[in-house]
Amino acid sequence: MKVAQKLLVAYFRTKLRLLSMVSSRKAAIAALDLFSTPLRKSKRKTPPVFDTAEALRCEVGGYTLSGHRWRSPSGKKILIVHGFESSSKNFDCYISLLIAKGYEVVVFDAPAHGRSSGKRIDLPLYQQALARIHELYGPFDGFISHSFGGLAVAHLLETLPHSDTMRAVLIAPATEMVTTIDSFFRFLRLNGEVKKEFDQLILERSGHTPGHFSVRRAMHSIRARVLWFHDEDDELTPVADALVVKEENHPHVQFRITRGLGHRRIYRDQHVVQEIVDFI
């Protein structure tokens, strides 16, 4: 961790600890704001393939979303969905290969990410954004998703009529929101009273407890054929959560457990990319 990052973490820990002494509720509100705020923007230059794309814009819940589309119109469509603190430009390694296979390819930056507007994002908002994109530019024949985007795609598919002709790729999905929240609280060293208020806030704002936001739960309603990649050394979305789903032996889900690729390198690994394109 760089010095600037360490100072930022120390600042948030101190701020939230002092707030919790005054009010667990106020500390929980501040913690949820932080949890929903991307603190990093991708510094990667926009890849050349984006120069050949059609620029797209759509409005969702007061946000303006920025997207791109290639090879439109086409009879087959794929949507690529990025994760938290990422952006669509990080997935250029898939675009040319999918175009060569005859697919129309659509990408969008999530709210508060890339060139899209906003400061915060949560799962209901991301799901709402994907539903709007599907309405305007779909229907899609398949999805390629990473991390938080994988959780959003799983929840979207619960709401979309679809069959086993649909293809969905989940790369290191944030399988259980409860796990992500628990990790967040351990990292910031917040106490149990703040955690109770945090969970209550999620229930009040979304109508669901954190346990509802689960790829494992959603998988029981999904009919699409799913290819799921997860790395043993994933430091952000633990493979243990993925293995629980694997043990349920869903006939429509294929698992690929890798080693040494971590959370981010996995979606740009040459062999992973090629297998995903072949699957789609």
N, C-alpha and C positions, 0 to 999 in steps of 0.2 A: 504494500500500500504506500502510495506517494505521500510526502509530507502534507501537501494541500488536502488530500483525502483524509488523512489522520486528523487534521485540525477540524475539518468539516464534521467528521464523526464525533469528535470530542464536543463540538459545539452543540450538536443535536442531542447527544446524551445528557449534557448538562441542562439544556433548555427543557427537555422533557422531564427530567428528574425534578427540577424546580417546580414545574407546572403540576406534577403529580402530588407534591407536598401541599399545594393549594387546592387542587381539585382533580380527582381521577378522570372525571368527565372531560375537563378541558385538556388534560394531557392526552386522552384518547382521541379527541378531535384533532389535535395537532399531529399526533402519530399517524392517524388515517390520512391526513393531508400529505404528510411526508411519504407514506407508503404508496400513495397514488401519483406522486410527482416524479417524472423522469429527471434525474439530476445530470445525466450525461447525454450529449448529442454525438452522433457518429461524425468523426472528422474525416472519414474516407471520402476521397474525391468521387464525384458522380461518374460512373463507368461510361465509356463511349456508347454502349448499346442504348443508353437512354436518349441519345441524340436522334435515334431513328424511331422513337416512340411517339404516339399521339398523347398529348397531355390531357388529363381528365381532372374535373373538379366536381365535388358534390357536397351538399349541406346535410349535416346530421346533428340534431340536438344543439344547434347554435355553433357548431364547429364547421369549418371549411376544410374538407379533406382533399389532399393532393395525390393524384395517381397518374399512372401511365398504362398504355395499352399498345400491344403489338399484334400485327396480322389480323386486323379486324376488317370485314367480318369473316368468321370461320365457323364451321360446324361443331368444333370442339373447343371448350374454354376451360382455362385453369386460372385460379386465383392464388397468388402467393401472399402469405400472411406472416409478418415479422413479429418478433417478440418485444419485450419491455426494453427501453433504451436502445433500440435498434432502428432500422429503417429499411424501406424497400430496396434501396441501392445496394444493400449488402448481399442481395440474392441474384446478382447479375449472372452468376455461374450457371443458373438454371435456364435463363431466358432464351439464349441462342439455341440451346439443345431442344427446348420445347417448341420453338418456332420451326426448327428443322423437322420435327415430328408432325407438323401441321396444326399445332395448337394456336389458338388465340390466347395470349398471355396478358393478364391484368394484375397490376400491383397497386397498392395504396399505402401511404403512410398513415398510421393510426393517429387518432387525436393526441395532441401534445408530442408528436414525434415527427422527425423529418421536416417536410415543408407544410405539414398540416398545422392548423391553429390549435390553441389551447395550452393549458399548463398542467392538467391532470387527466388521468385515465383510470377507469376501473373496468371490471369484467362486463357488467351490464352495458356500459357505454360502448365497449369494443364490439360486443355482440350486436348491439343496435347498428353500429357502423357497418359491420359485415353484412347484416341483413339488408341495409339500404344499398350497398354496393351490389349485392346479389340481385336485388330488384331492378336496379338501373342497368347493370352491365352483364348480368347472367342470363339465364341460369348457368351455373358452372358444372362441368363434368367432373371436376376434381379440385382438391385443395392441397397446397404444400405449406406447412406451417411449422413454426419454431417457437418453443418456450411458451410464454404467455399467449402467443398467437395460437398455439396448439390447444390450449384450454378454451380459448374463444371459439375456435372452429368446432370443437366437440360440442359446445353448448349451442352453437348455431345449428349444427346438424340435427340436434334434438327437435328443432322447430321446423325444419324443412322436410317436406315430403320427398323421399328419395328411395332408391333401391340399391341392390348390390352391384349395379353398373357404375355407381359413384365410386371414385377413388379419393382417399384421404390419407395424406402423409403427415404423421406427427413426429417431429424431430425434437427430442428432449423436452416434451411438453411439461408445463407446470401442472403435474398430475393432480395434486391435492392443494387447494388454497390453504387449508389448515396447516400443512407443512410449511408453506411459504410464510405464513403469518408467525408461526412459532419460531422460525429462523430469524425473522425480522425482530421479534421481541427479545430473543437471546442476544442478538447483535447489539441492540441498543440498551440492553440490561434494564428493561422495564418490568414493573412488578405485576402481580396477578390481578390487582384491583383495576389497573389500567387496561389489562387484557380483557377483563369482563366488560368494561365499558366499550372497548374497541369492538368486540364481537356484537354487542348490543347495537352500536351505531350501524354496523353492516346490516343487521337485521332490519333496523328502522328504515334505512335508505334503499335497500334492495328487496325487502320482503322475504329474505332467506338468511339462514344461518351460514357461517363460513363453510360448514361441511357440505352444503348443497353444491358449492363450486368445485366440482370434482370430475375429472375425466373418467375415473373408474365408475362413478355413478352414471354419467352420461352414456357410457359405452353400451349399457343395456338397452338403450333406445336407438342406437345407431345401426343402420343396415349396410352402410357403405363398406367396401373392402378397405381395410386399414393396414398401412405399413408403418410400423413404429420403431424408430431408432432411439436408443438411449446408451449413454456411455457409463461404464463402471466408475469413472473418475469425475463424473459431473458434480461440480462444486455448488451448483445453484438449485438444480431440480434433482433430488436424490434418486438414484436408480432403484432404491428399495420400494418406492411408491409404484414405479413401473412394474416391478416384479410381482407385486400383489395382483395387478391386472393380468399379467401374463399367466399367473397360476389359475385364473378363472377360466382359461382355455376357450376364449371366444373363437368360434370357427372362422370368423371373418377378419381376424386380426393376426398379422404376422409380426413377430418381434425380431429385431436385430440388436444384440447387445455388443457394443464395441468397447475397446479399451485404449486409454491414452489420448482420447480426442477431447475430453472435457465437455463443457457446455456450449462453447461457441465454435470451436474448430470443427466440430462434428458436421455442421451443415455445409461446410465448404470443402470437406474432404472429397477428393476425386472419386474414390470408390463409392462413397455414400451418394454423391450427386448422380453418378451413372446408374446406380441401382434404383434410385428414386425415379429418374427419367424413364428407365425401362418399365418400371411398375405402372407409372401413369399411362 
